[in-house]
Amino acid sequence: MSGLQCLASENIWFDKHRYDEAERRFYEGVNGPSQQVKSTLQHAKGRQQKRQHRNSSSHAGGDQELVSRMKSMELENQTLHKVVAEMRAALLKLESRVAVLEKNPAAVPCAKAVTVQAAPAKQVKVENGGDDEDDDIDLFGSDEEDEEAARIKQERLDAYAAKKSKKPALIAKSSILLDVKPWDDETDMAKLEECVRSVQMDGLLWGASKLVPVGYGIKKLQINCVVEDDKVGTDILEEEITKFEDYVQSVDVAAFNKI
C-alpha cells in the first residue's frame, strides 16, 4: 500500500474539529471556562432576558388591545340588540294595523272626510271568524247624531244672531265749529245766538259758543255742535241758520272733526 493510499484511509484529519472540541472541553473542565466564553455566555443570557421581556411586553400589549376590542364589540352588540328590538316592535305594530285594515277596509277614510260627506248611517256587521259574539260597528254615525249636531249648530247660530242684534250699532258722529257772521256792529248778537240755537233736528246737539272780534267793532258768533253723520249735514245747518236773514249774513264751517 502506498503512502497516498494510507493517508486516504486515515480520517483523523477530517474529524479534526471533533478533536478540537473535545480538547477545549477537557481544558474547560480542568481550568474552568475562559473569559471570552464567560462574556459570550453573559451576552447570550442578556439577549435571552431582553427577548423574554420583549415577548412579555408584547403579550401584555396584545392582551390589553384584545380586551378593549372585546369591550367595543360588546357595546356594539348591545346597540344592535336594542335596534333589533325596536324594529321588531315596529314590525309587530305594523302587522297588527294591517290585520285590522284587512278585516275592516271601510274604516280607512279619516273622520274629517266622513263629516264632509255626511253619508247615511250604515250598520256593518263584522264576523270574527268562528267567535260566538258579533260586533256591530257604526262607521259613519247615525242619522240621529247628525240631526242632533245640526240642531245644536243652528241653536248656536241663532243665539249669536240674537246677541249681535241686541248689541248697539256704532253711530258715526262729528263735531262742527260754525262761524256765524252778522250784518254789522249794530246786530243784536244775543238775539242772533238765540235764533241759531232755535234750529232743532234729530241728531243735532248744540254746544258752547263765544263772540270773536272780526274788525271795526264787528263780532262773529263761534258756536260748536255735535251731529250724527247719517242724519245731519253741514249743508242743512247752513241752510237753516241763514233763514234768519235779519241777523245772519253768512255761515262758515271753521272746524270739522270725526268723533
VEXVOLUM-949242 format. One line per field, with one value per residue: chain; x, y, z negated of N, C-alpha, C in turn. Coordinates in Angstrom, 2 decimals, always signed. Each point is the difference from the previous one (the first is absolute). Layout:
REM VEXVOLUM-949242
cadena = (A, ...)
n_px = (X, ...)
n_py = (Y, ...)
n_pz = (Z, ...)
ca_px = (X, ...)
ca_py = (Y, ...)
ca_pz = (Z, ...)
c_px = (X, ...)
c_py = (Y, ...)
c_pz = (Z, ...)
This chain:
REM VEXVOLUM-949242
cadena = (A, A, A, A, A, A, A, A, A, A, A, A, A, A, A, A, A, A, A, A, A, A, A, A, A, A, A, A, A, A, A, A, A, A, A, A, A, A, A, A, A, A, A, A, A, A, A, A, A, A, A, A, A, A, A, A, A, A, A, A, A, A, A, A, A, A, A, A, A, A, A, A, A, A, A, A, A, A, A, A, A, A, A, A, A, A, A, A, A, A, A, A, A, A, A, A, A, A, A, A, A, A, A, A, A, A, A, A, A, A, A, A, A, A, A, A, A, A, A, A, A, A, A, A, A, A, A, A, A, A, A, A, A, A, A, A, A, A, A, A, A, A, A, A, A, A, A, A, A, A, A, A, A, A, A, A, A, A, A, A, A, A, A, A, A, A, A, A, A, A, A, A, A, A, A, A, A, A, A, A, A, A, A, A, A, A, A, A, A, A, A, A, A, A, A, A, A, A, A, A, A, A, A, A, A, A, A, A, A, A, A, A, A, A, A, A, A, A, A, A, A, A, A, A, A, A, A, A, A, A, A, A, A, A, A, A, A, A, A, A, A, A, A, A, A, A, A, A, A, A, A, A, A, A, A, A, A, A, A)
n_px = (+0.88, -0.35, +0.83, -0.31, +0.11, +1.12, +0.42, -0.41, +0.60, +0.91, -0.96, +1.14, +0.57, -0.81, +0.31, +0.88, -1.04, -0.24, +1.23, -0.10, -1.23, +0.47, +1.04, -0.83, -0.84, +1.07, +0.55, -1.19, -0.07, +1.27, +0.03, -1.12, -1.14, +0.45, +0.74, +0.47, +0.14, +0.56, +0.73, +0.35, +0.19, +0.66, +0.64, +0.20, +0.39, +0.75, +0.45, +0.19, +0.56, +0.76, +0.29, +0.25, +0.72, +0.63, +0.19, +0.43, +0.79, +0.47, +0.18, +0.56, +0.75, +0.33, +0.21, +0.66, +0.62, +0.23, +0.31, +0.70, +0.54, +0.16, +0.45, +0.71, +0.39, +0.19, +0.55, +0.71, +0.28, +0.19, +0.70, +0.60, +0.14, +0.36, +0.78, +0.44, +0.06, +0.51, +0.80, +0.23, +0.10, +0.74, +0.67, -0.02, +0.27, +0.92, +0.40, -0.11, +0.59, +0.88, +0.09, +0.00, +0.87, +0.61, -0.20, +0.36, +0.00, -1.28, +0.79, +0.54, -1.11, +0.59, -0.04, +0.96, +0.49, -0.15, +0.47, +0.89, +0.19, -0.07, +0.64, -1.00, -0.73, +1.06, -0.66, +1.30, -0.32, +0.92, +0.33, +0.15, -0.44, -1.25, +0.04, -0.41, +0.70, -0.97, +0.94, -0.95, +0.64, -0.27, +0.29, -1.16, -0.40, -0.92, -1.20, -0.26, +1.22, -0.21, -1.21, +0.53, +1.03, -0.87, -0.76, +1.05, +0.43, -1.24, -0.09, +1.23, -0.35, -1.14, +0.68, +0.92, -0.96, -0.64, +1.15, +0.24, -1.25, +0.22, +1.13, +0.14, -0.55, +1.16, -0.25, +0.14, +0.85, -0.32, +1.13, -0.93, +0.93, -1.08, +0.28, -0.80, -0.02, -0.07, -1.01, -0.10, +0.61, -1.11, +0.39, -1.17, +1.19, -0.61, -0.68, +1.17, +0.62, -0.98, +0.10, +1.31, -0.09, -0.80, +1.06, -1.03, +0.72, -0.46, +0.81, -0.55, +1.19, -0.54, +1.17, +1.24, -0.03, +0.50, +0.23, +0.34, +0.86, -0.61, -0.50, +0.45, +0.24, +0.22, -0.90, +0.59, -1.04, +0.78, -0.69, +0.00, -0.02, -0.76, +0.31, -1.09, +1.02, -0.71, -0.11, +1.14, -0.10, +1.19, -0.37, -0.59, +1.09, +0.82, -0.74, -0.07, +1.32, +0.30, -0.96, +0.83, -0.58, -0.82, +0.52, -0.18, +1.30, +0.82, +0.15, +1.09, +0.58, +0.25, -0.66, +0.51, -0.44, +0.50, -1.07)
n_py = (-1.18, +0.92, +1.06, +0.25, -1.33, -0.03, +1.11, -0.55, -1.13, +0.95, +0.03, -0.05, +0.33, -0.86, -0.64, +0.90, +0.51, -1.28, -0.23, +1.08, -0.33, -1.24, +0.52, +0.85, -0.96, -0.74, +0.99, +0.16, -1.30, +0.10, +1.01, -0.49, +0.57, +0.34, +1.16, -0.32, -1.24, +0.52, +0.87, -1.00, -0.74, +1.00, +0.26, -1.26, +0.00, +1.14, -0.51, -1.11, +0.72, +0.73, -1.14, -0.53, +1.10, -0.02, -1.29, +0.20, +1.08, -0.68, -1.05, +0.85, +0.64, -1.20, -0.39, +1.15, -0.07, -1.28, +0.43, +1.05, -0.83, -0.85, +1.03, +0.47, -1.25, -0.07, +1.24, -0.32, -1.13, +0.71, +0.91, -0.99, -0.55, +1.21, +0.20, -1.22, +0.27, +1.21, -0.55, -0.92, +0.96, +0.77, -1.11, -0.30, +1.31, -0.02, -1.17, +0.48, +1.12, -0.71, -0.79, +1.12, +0.58, -1.16, -0.02, +1.29, -0.25, -0.02, -0.33, -0.12, +0.52, +1.20, +0.44, +0.83, -0.94, -0.80, +1.03, +0.24, -1.31, -0.07, -1.13, -0.68, -0.23, -0.74, -1.07, -0.11, -1.16, -0.11, -1.03, -0.55, -0.63, -0.39, +1.33, -0.16, +1.14, +0.77, +0.85, +0.89, +0.38, +1.17, -0.10, +0.38, -0.60, +0.24, -0.10, -0.66, -0.53, -0.24, -0.44, -0.69, -0.37, -0.25, -0.60, -0.60, -0.28, -0.37, -0.66, -0.41, -0.28, -0.54, -0.64, -0.30, -0.34, -0.63, -0.53, -0.25, -0.42, -0.53, -0.26, +1.14, +0.49, +0.06, +1.15, +0.33, +0.73, +1.31, +0.64, +0.99, +0.81, +0.80, +0.74, +0.66, +0.62, +1.12, +0.90, +0.45, +1.06, +0.38, -1.17, -0.37, -0.18, +0.49, +0.89, +0.33, -0.08, +0.74, +0.74, +0.02, +0.17, +0.82, -0.16, -0.79, -1.12, -1.16, -0.26, +1.09, +0.36, +1.16, +0.64, +0.20, +1.27, +0.86, +1.29, +0.04, +0.96, +0.74, +1.17, +1.24, -0.58, -0.75, -0.80, -1.15, -0.81, -0.51, -1.00, -0.86, -1.08, -0.98, -0.66, -0.71, -0.64, -1.05, +0.91, +0.55, +0.93, +0.44, -0.54, -0.97, -0.08, +0.16, -0.89, -0.74, +0.18, -0.08, -0.76, +0.19, +0.53, +0.30, -1.13, -0.98, +0.31, -0.82, -1.23, -0.16, -1.09, +0.31, -1.05, -1.16, -0.70, -1.21, -0.47)
n_pz = (+0.00, +0.87, -0.17, +1.27, +0.24, -0.76, +0.59, +1.09, -0.48, -0.34, -0.93, -0.72, +1.15, +0.49, -1.11, +0.48, +0.51, +0.15, +0.42, +0.76, +0.29, +0.18, +0.65, +0.62, +0.14, +0.39, +0.65, +0.52, +0.10, +0.45, +0.85, +0.35, +0.37, +1.16, -0.10, +1.16, -0.48, -1.17, +0.65, +0.76, -1.07, -0.59, +1.16, +0.10, -1.29, +0.21, +1.14, -0.69, -1.03, +0.87, +0.59, -1.21, -0.37, +1.21, -0.12, -1.30, +0.37, +1.05, -0.83, -0.92, +0.96, +0.49, -1.27, -0.26, +1.16, -0.30, -1.24, +0.49, +0.90, -0.98, -0.76, +1.02, +0.20, -1.32, -0.01, +1.07, -0.65, -1.12, +0.71, +0.61, -1.21, -0.44, +1.05, -0.15, -1.32, +0.25, +0.91, -0.92, -0.95, +0.83, +0.28, -1.30, -0.26, +0.96, -0.46, -1.25, +0.42, +0.70, -1.08, -0.77, +0.84, -0.02, -1.30, -0.09, +1.32, -0.39, -1.04, +1.21, +0.62, -0.03, -1.24, +0.44, +0.80, -1.07, -0.75, +0.95, +0.18, -1.33, +0.07, +0.53, -1.07, -0.28, -0.24, -0.26, +0.40, -0.96, +0.81, -1.18, +1.04, -0.36, -0.30, -1.25, -0.33, +0.58, +0.45, -0.36, +1.10, -0.61, +1.30, +0.42, -1.08, -0.89, +0.59, -1.12, +0.07, +1.33, -0.26, -1.02, +0.77, +0.98, -0.91, -0.56, +1.22, +0.37, -1.16, +0.22, +1.26, -0.43, -0.98, +0.92, +0.86, -1.00, -0.42, +1.27, +0.10, -1.22, +0.58, -0.68, +1.10, +0.57, -0.66, +1.25, -0.73, +0.09, -0.29, +0.04, +0.43, -0.27, +1.05, -0.86, +1.17, -0.76, +0.17, -1.27, -0.53, +0.64, +0.57, -0.50, -0.58, -1.09, +0.75, +0.60, -1.18, -0.47, +1.10, -0.16, -1.31, +0.62, +0.75, +0.05, -0.06, +0.46, -1.00, -0.52, -0.50, -0.50, +0.14, -0.41, -0.36, +0.88, -0.37, +1.26, -0.38, +0.95, -0.40, -0.28, -1.15, +1.05, -0.55, +0.10, +0.22, -0.91, +0.57, -0.99, +0.80, -0.46, +1.13, +0.30, +0.53, -0.42, -0.97, -0.35, +0.98, +0.41, +1.14, -0.70, -0.78, +1.02, +0.61, -1.10, -0.21, +1.27, -0.47, -1.04, +1.06, -0.99, -0.42, +0.85, +0.18, -0.72, +0.40, -0.73, +0.53, -1.27, -0.49, +0.46, -1.06, +0.39, -0.58)
ca_px = (-0.88, +0.82, -0.26, -1.22, -1.15, -0.12, -0.55, -1.42, -0.77, +0.00, -1.01, +0.17, +0.07, -1.35, -0.78, +0.79, -0.83, -0.54, +1.08, +0.20, -1.10, +0.23, +1.11, -0.48, -0.84, +0.87, +0.67, -1.02, -0.32, +1.11, +0.27, -1.19, -0.13, +0.82, -0.70, -0.79, -1.18, -0.92, -0.66, -0.94, -1.16, -0.75, -0.72, -1.09, -1.03, -0.66, -0.90, -1.16, -0.89, -0.67, -1.00, -1.13, -0.70, -0.73, -1.15, -1.02, -0.65, -0.87, -1.19, -0.87, -0.67, -1.00, -1.14, -0.77, -0.71, -1.07, -1.06, -0.71, -0.81, -1.13, -0.96, -0.68, -0.92, -1.16, -0.86, -0.65, -0.98, -1.16, -0.71, -0.70, -1.16, -1.03, -0.59, -0.80, -1.23, -0.88, -0.53, -0.98, -1.23, -0.65, -0.56, -1.21, -1.05, -0.41, -0.77, -1.32, -0.78, -0.38, -1.05, -1.25, -0.47, -0.50, -1.30, -0.99, +0.53, -0.86, +0.32, +1.21, -0.15, +0.16, -1.24, -0.34, -0.65, -1.31, -0.87, -0.34, -0.89, -1.28, -0.61, -1.05, +0.46, +0.07, +0.44, +0.84, +0.11, +1.30, +0.08, +1.30, +0.61, -0.15, -0.36, -1.43, -0.66, +0.25, +0.01, -0.58, +0.82, -0.61, +1.15, -0.27, -0.93, -1.42, -0.73, -0.38, +1.15, +0.13, -1.07, +0.30, +1.09, -0.54, -0.86, +0.86, +0.65, -0.99, -0.27, +1.12, -0.07, -1.12, +0.40, +0.98, -0.72, -0.77, +0.93, +0.52, -1.07, -0.19, +1.15, -0.27, +0.84, +0.87, -0.55, +1.04, -0.30, +1.01, -0.04, +0.11, +0.13, -0.58, +0.17, -1.22, +0.35, -1.15, +0.07, +0.83, +0.26, -1.23, -0.82, -0.12, +0.65, -0.75, -1.16, +0.52, +0.30, -1.29, -0.55, +0.79, -0.32, -1.39, +0.00, -0.02, -0.31, +0.47, +1.42, +0.73, +0.16, +0.80, +0.96, +0.44, +0.12, +0.70, +0.06, +1.38, +0.08, +0.39, +0.59, -0.93, -1.04, -0.90, +0.34, -0.71, -0.36, +0.67, -0.80, +0.34, -1.12, +0.30, -1.06, +0.11, +0.31, -1.07, -1.24, +0.20, +1.16, +0.34, -0.84, -1.30, +0.20, +0.18, -1.29, -0.94, +0.44, -0.10, -1.40, -0.19, +0.67, +0.12, +1.15, +1.10, +0.49, +0.55, +0.41, +1.18, +0.47, +1.38, +0.70, -0.84, +0.75, -0.75, +0.06)
ca_py = (+1.18, +1.19, +1.01, +0.74, -0.84, -0.03, +1.29, +0.04, -0.85, +0.58, +1.10, +0.85, +1.42, +0.45, +0.16, +0.82, +0.90, -0.76, -0.12, +1.34, +0.25, -0.86, +0.58, +1.23, -0.41, -0.57, +1.07, +0.77, -0.77, +0.08, +1.38, +0.85, +0.63, +1.19, +1.29, +0.25, -0.86, +0.56, +1.18, -0.48, -0.55, +1.11, +0.68, -0.87, +0.04, +1.32, +0.00, -0.83, +0.75, +1.06, -0.62, -0.39, +1.23, +0.50, -0.89, +0.21, +1.30, -0.12, -0.77, +0.86, +0.97, -0.71, -0.33, +1.23, +0.33, -0.99, +0.32, +1.19, -0.39, -0.79, +0.93, +0.73, -0.94, -0.20, +1.18, -0.03, -1.08, +0.49, +0.96, -0.75, -0.67, +1.02, +0.37, -1.14, -0.03, +1.08, -0.37, -1.07, +0.61, +0.75, -0.97, -0.56, +1.00, +0.09, -1.20, +0.10, +1.01, -0.57, -0.99, +0.72, +0.57, -1.08, -0.43, +1.08, +0.99, +1.19, +0.96, +0.73, +1.46, +0.75, +0.52, +1.26, -0.31, -0.56, +1.10, +0.79, -0.75, -0.15, -1.18, -0.57, -0.98, -1.38, -0.94, -1.03, -1.16, -0.62, -1.35, -0.20, -1.28, -1.10, +0.47, -0.15, +1.31, +0.88, +1.42, +0.93, +1.21, +1.12, +0.72, +1.38, +0.67, -0.17, +1.21, +0.76, +0.81, +1.10, +0.95, +0.68, +0.95, +1.11, +0.80, +0.78, +1.03, +1.04, +0.73, +0.92, +1.09, +0.88, +0.75, +1.02, +1.04, +0.79, +0.81, +1.06, +0.97, +0.79, +0.88, +1.28, +0.30, +1.15, +1.17, +0.94, +1.37, +1.00, +1.27, +1.09, +1.36, +0.91, +1.46, +0.69, +1.42, +0.91, +0.98, +1.14, +0.06, +0.30, -1.22, -0.55, -1.31, -0.91, -0.46, -0.87, -1.32, -0.64, -0.52, -1.17, -1.14, -0.42, -1.06, -1.30, -1.15, -1.28, -0.22, +1.27, +0.43, +1.22, +0.05, +1.31, +1.07, +1.22, +1.07, +0.21, +1.25, -0.10, +1.28, +1.14, -0.14, -1.11, -1.30, -1.16, -1.04, -1.29, -0.95, -1.41, -0.94, -1.41, -0.50, -1.37, +0.16, -0.53, +0.78, +1.45, +0.39, +1.43, +0.76, +0.23, +0.99, +1.32, +0.43, +0.34, +1.19, +1.19, +0.43, +1.20, +1.01, +1.27, -0.03, -0.81, +0.31, -1.22, -1.08, -0.72, -1.10, +0.29, -1.26, -1.19, -1.15, -1.23, -0.48)
ca_pz = (+0.00, +0.11, -1.03, +0.34, -0.34, -1.47, -0.44, +0.38, -0.90, -1.34, -0.02, -1.16, +0.39, +0.36, -1.24, -0.87, -0.82, -1.12, -0.97, -0.58, -0.93, -1.17, -0.74, -0.67, -1.13, -1.03, -0.69, -0.74, -1.20, -0.94, -0.40, +0.08, +1.32, +0.23, -0.14, +1.22, -0.04, -1.00, +0.56, +1.03, -0.70, -0.59, +1.07, +0.42, -1.05, +0.07, +1.16, -0.31, -0.91, +0.78, +0.87, -0.85, -0.40, +1.16, +0.25, -1.04, +0.23, +1.19, -0.40, -0.83, +0.88, +0.80, -0.86, -0.25, +1.23, +0.15, -0.97, +0.49, +1.16, -0.49, -0.60, +1.07, +0.66, -0.89, +0.12, +1.31, -0.04, -0.75, +0.85, +1.04, -0.63, -0.23, +1.31, +0.46, -0.81, +0.47, +1.31, -0.20, -0.53, +1.08, +0.94, -0.60, +0.11, +1.39, +0.33, -0.63, +0.72, +1.29, -0.25, -0.25, +1.26, +0.85, -0.51, +0.09, +0.97, +0.12, -1.06, +0.35, +0.15, -1.24, -0.59, +0.65, +1.26, -0.31, -0.40, +1.17, +0.87, -0.69, +0.57, -0.85, -0.99, +0.45, -1.02, +0.63, -0.87, +0.20, -0.55, -0.62, +0.41, -0.95, -1.34, -0.30, -0.04, +1.14, -0.37, +0.97, +0.02, +0.72, +0.52, +0.38, -0.90, +0.34, +0.42, -1.19, -0.40, +0.96, -0.27, -1.26, +0.26, +0.79, -0.87, -0.90, +0.79, +0.31, -1.24, -0.25, +0.98, -0.39, -1.19, +0.40, +0.74, -0.96, -0.77, +0.87, +0.25, -1.20, -0.18, +0.66, +1.15, -0.16, +0.69, +0.40, -0.39, +0.33, -0.72, +0.98, -0.54, +0.99, -0.11, +0.46, +0.11, +0.06, +1.08, -0.41, -1.42, -0.73, -0.09, -1.35, +0.04, -0.87, +0.77, +1.06, -0.58, -0.31, +1.25, +0.42, -0.86, +0.23, +1.02, -0.66, +0.86, -0.54, +0.24, -0.16, -1.38, -0.06, -1.08, -0.49, +1.01, -0.44, +0.99, +0.44, +0.74, +1.40, +0.39, +0.09, -1.01, +0.36, -0.59, +0.56, -0.97, +0.24, -0.78, +0.24, -0.01, +0.30, +0.88, +0.51, +1.42, +0.85, -0.14, +0.14, +0.76, -0.09, +0.92, -0.63, -1.07, +0.61, +0.59, -1.06, -0.74, +0.88, +0.13, -0.84, +0.82, -0.69, -0.89, +0.51, +1.34, +0.60, -0.91, +0.47, -0.84, -0.45, -0.30, +0.15, -0.53, -0.23, -1.40)
c_px = (+0.91, -0.37, -1.26, -1.24, -0.20, -0.60, -1.49, -0.85, -0.05, -0.91, +0.17, +0.01, -1.38, -0.88, +0.73, -0.87, -0.59, +1.07, +0.27, -1.08, +0.19, +1.14, -0.45, -0.83, +0.86, +0.65, -1.00, -0.40, +1.07, +0.16, -1.25, -0.07, +0.83, -0.85, -0.87, -1.27, -1.01, -0.75, -1.02, -1.26, -0.84, -0.79, -1.19, -1.14, -0.76, -0.95, -1.25, -0.98, -0.75, -1.10, -1.24, -0.81, -0.83, -1.23, -1.11, -0.74, -0.93, -1.25, -0.95, -0.74, -1.08, -1.22, -0.87, -0.80, -1.17, -1.17, -0.81, -0.90, -1.21, -1.06, -0.77, -0.99, -1.22, -0.96, -0.74, -1.08, -1.26, -0.82, -0.79, -1.22, -1.14, -0.69, -0.90, -1.31, -0.97, -0.62, -1.05, -1.33, -0.74, -0.64, -1.27, -1.17, -0.53, -0.82, -1.40, -0.88, -0.46, -1.11, -1.34, -0.57, -0.52, -1.37, -1.08, +0.50, -0.82, +0.33, +1.24, -0.22, +0.08, -1.32, -0.45, -0.73, -1.40, -0.97, -0.43, -0.99, -1.38, -0.77, -1.08, +0.55, -0.05, +0.54, +0.74, +0.20, +1.28, -0.02, +1.41, +0.57, -0.08, -0.33, -1.49, -0.72, +0.43, -0.11, -0.60, +0.76, -0.68, +1.12, -0.25, -0.96, -1.44, -0.60, -0.38, +1.16, +0.19, -1.06, +0.26, +1.10, -0.50, -0.87, +0.83, +0.68, -0.96, -0.34, +1.12, -0.02, -1.12, +0.38, +0.99, -0.69, -0.81, +0.90, +0.54, -1.06, -0.24, +1.14, -0.24, +0.99, +0.80, -0.52, +1.14, -0.44, +1.17, -0.20, +0.28, +0.06, -0.42, +0.36, -1.22, +0.29, -1.27, +0.17, +0.94, +0.18, -1.22, -0.91, +0.01, +0.54, -0.70, -1.19, +0.46, +0.30, -1.29, -0.62, +0.74, -0.37, -1.45, -0.11, +0.15, -0.37, +0.60, +1.47, +0.83, +0.02, +0.93, +0.91, +0.34, +0.15, +0.75, -0.01, +1.46, +0.05, +0.50, +0.73, -1.06, -1.17, -0.98, +0.53, -0.81, -0.27, +0.68, -0.65, +0.34, -1.25, +0.50, -1.17, +0.27, +0.12, -1.13, -1.25, +0.18, +1.28, +0.25, -0.87, -1.35, +0.12, +0.14, -1.33, -0.98, +0.40, -0.14, -1.44, -0.29, +0.75, +0.20, +1.25, +1.25, +0.35, +0.51, +0.37, +1.16, +0.34, +1.45, +0.80, -1.00, +0.83, -0.95, +0.20, +0.07)
c_py = (+1.22, +0.99, +0.79, -0.77, -0.07, +1.30, +0.11, -0.83, +0.55, +1.23, +0.92, +1.47, +0.54, +0.21, +0.90, +0.90, -0.72, -0.13, +1.35, +0.29, -0.82, +0.55, +1.24, -0.35, -0.56, +1.11, +0.89, -0.73, +0.09, +1.41, +0.89, +0.68, +1.24, +1.25, +0.29, -0.82, +0.54, +1.21, -0.37, -0.55, +1.11, +0.77, -0.82, +0.02, +1.32, +0.07, -0.82, +0.71, +1.11, -0.57, -0.41, +1.23, +0.57, -0.85, +0.22, +1.32, -0.06, -0.79, +0.86, +1.01, -0.65, -0.36, +1.23, +0.41, -0.95, +0.29, +1.20, -0.33, -0.82, +0.90, +0.76, -0.90, -0.27, +1.18, +0.01, -1.07, +0.44, +0.99, -0.71, -0.72, +0.99, +0.39, -1.11, -0.08, +1.09, -0.33, -1.11, +0.56, +0.77, -0.94, -0.63, +0.98, +0.09, -1.21, +0.04, +1.00, -0.52, -1.02, +0.67, +0.57, -1.08, -0.49, +1.04, +1.06, +1.24, +1.05, +0.82, +1.49, +0.70, +0.58, +1.27, -0.25, -0.55, +1.11, +0.82, -0.72, -0.17, -1.19, -0.53, -1.10, -1.40, -0.85, -1.13, -1.11, -0.73, -1.37, -0.25, -1.39, -1.08, +0.45, -0.11, +1.33, +0.80, +1.42, +0.81, +1.31, +1.04, +0.91, +1.48, +0.72, -0.15, +1.31, +0.85, +0.89, +1.18, +1.07, +0.78, +1.05, +1.20, +0.91, +0.88, +1.14, +1.15, +0.83, +1.00, +1.17, +0.99, +0.85, +1.10, +1.15, +0.89, +0.91, +1.15, +1.06, +0.90, +0.99, +1.31, +0.25, +1.27, +1.14, +0.96, +1.42, +0.91, +1.24, +1.13, +1.33, +0.98, +1.44, +0.68, +1.51, +0.86, +1.00, +1.17, -0.02, +0.31, -1.21, -0.51, -1.44, -1.02, -0.58, -0.94, -1.40, -0.74, -0.60, -1.25, -1.22, -0.46, -1.07, -1.34, -1.07, -1.26, -0.21, +1.25, +0.38, +1.20, -0.03, +1.43, +0.99, +1.18, +1.00, +0.30, +1.29, -0.25, +1.25, +1.08, -0.16, -1.13, -1.29, -1.10, -1.01, -1.30, -1.02, -1.43, -0.85, -1.40, -0.56, -1.47, +0.09, -0.48, +0.87, +1.48, +0.24, +1.50, +0.84, +0.34, +1.05, +1.41, +0.53, +0.44, +1.29, +1.26, +0.43, +1.25, +1.16, +1.32, +0.06, -0.64, +0.43, -1.26, -1.00, -0.77, -1.11, +0.27, -1.27, -1.14, -1.20, -1.17, -0.43, -1.52)
c_pz = (+0.00, -1.11, +0.26, -0.36, -1.51, -0.52, +0.33, -0.94, -1.42, +0.00, -1.18, +0.36, +0.40, -1.23, -0.99, -0.89, -1.20, -1.09, -0.66, -1.04, -1.27, -0.84, -0.75, -1.23, -1.15, -0.81, -0.77, -1.26, -1.05, -0.55, -0.06, +1.37, +0.08, -0.12, +1.21, +0.02, -0.99, +0.55, +1.06, -0.65, -0.63, +1.05, +0.48, -1.02, +0.02, +1.18, -0.25, -0.93, +0.73, +0.89, -0.81, -0.42, +1.15, +0.29, -1.02, +0.22, +1.21, -0.32, -0.82, +0.86, +0.85, -0.82, -0.26, +1.24, +0.23, -0.93, +0.47, +1.19, -0.43, -0.63, +1.06, +0.74, -0.86, +0.07, +1.32, +0.05, -0.76, +0.83, +1.09, -0.56, -0.22, +1.29, +0.51, -0.78, +0.45, +1.35, -0.13, -0.53, +1.08, +1.01, -0.55, +0.07, +1.42, +0.41, -0.60, +0.73, +1.35, -0.17, -0.24, +1.29, +0.94, -0.46, +0.24, +0.97, +0.09, -1.03, +0.32, +0.12, -1.34, -0.46, +0.69, +1.30, -0.23, -0.37, +1.20, +0.87, -0.61, +0.56, -0.92, -0.89, +0.58, -1.14, +0.70, -1.00, +0.34, -0.68, -0.47, +0.27, -1.05, -1.39, -0.17, +0.09, +1.22, -0.46, +1.13, -0.09, +0.86, +0.49, +0.17, -0.94, +0.48, +0.45, -1.20, -0.47, +0.94, -0.24, -1.27, +0.19, +0.80, -0.86, -0.94, +0.75, +0.31, -1.24, -0.30, +0.96, -0.36, -1.21, +0.35, +0.74, -0.96, -0.81, +0.82, +0.26, -1.21, -0.23, +0.73, +1.12, -0.24, +0.87, +0.30, -0.31, +0.36, -0.85, +0.99, -0.75, +1.09, -0.33, +0.62, -0.03, +0.10, +1.16, -0.35, -1.50, -0.83, -0.16, -1.44, +0.01, -0.90, +0.74, +1.11, -0.53, -0.33, +1.25, +0.46, -0.83, +0.16, +1.09, -0.70, +1.02, -0.63, +0.37, -0.15, -1.47, -0.02, -1.21, -0.40, +1.16, -0.60, +1.14, +0.30, +0.82, +1.43, +0.45, +0.13, -0.96, +0.29, -0.65, +0.67, -1.11, +0.42, -0.93, +0.43, -0.06, +0.35, +0.79, +0.30, +1.52, +0.89, -0.01, +0.32, +0.79, -0.11, +0.92, -0.63, -1.10, +0.58, +0.56, -1.07, -0.73, +0.86, +0.25, -0.84, +0.68, -0.72, -0.87, +0.64, +1.42, +0.70, -1.10, +0.64, -0.99, -0.37, -0.28, +0.09, -0.41, -0.21, -1.46, +0.00)
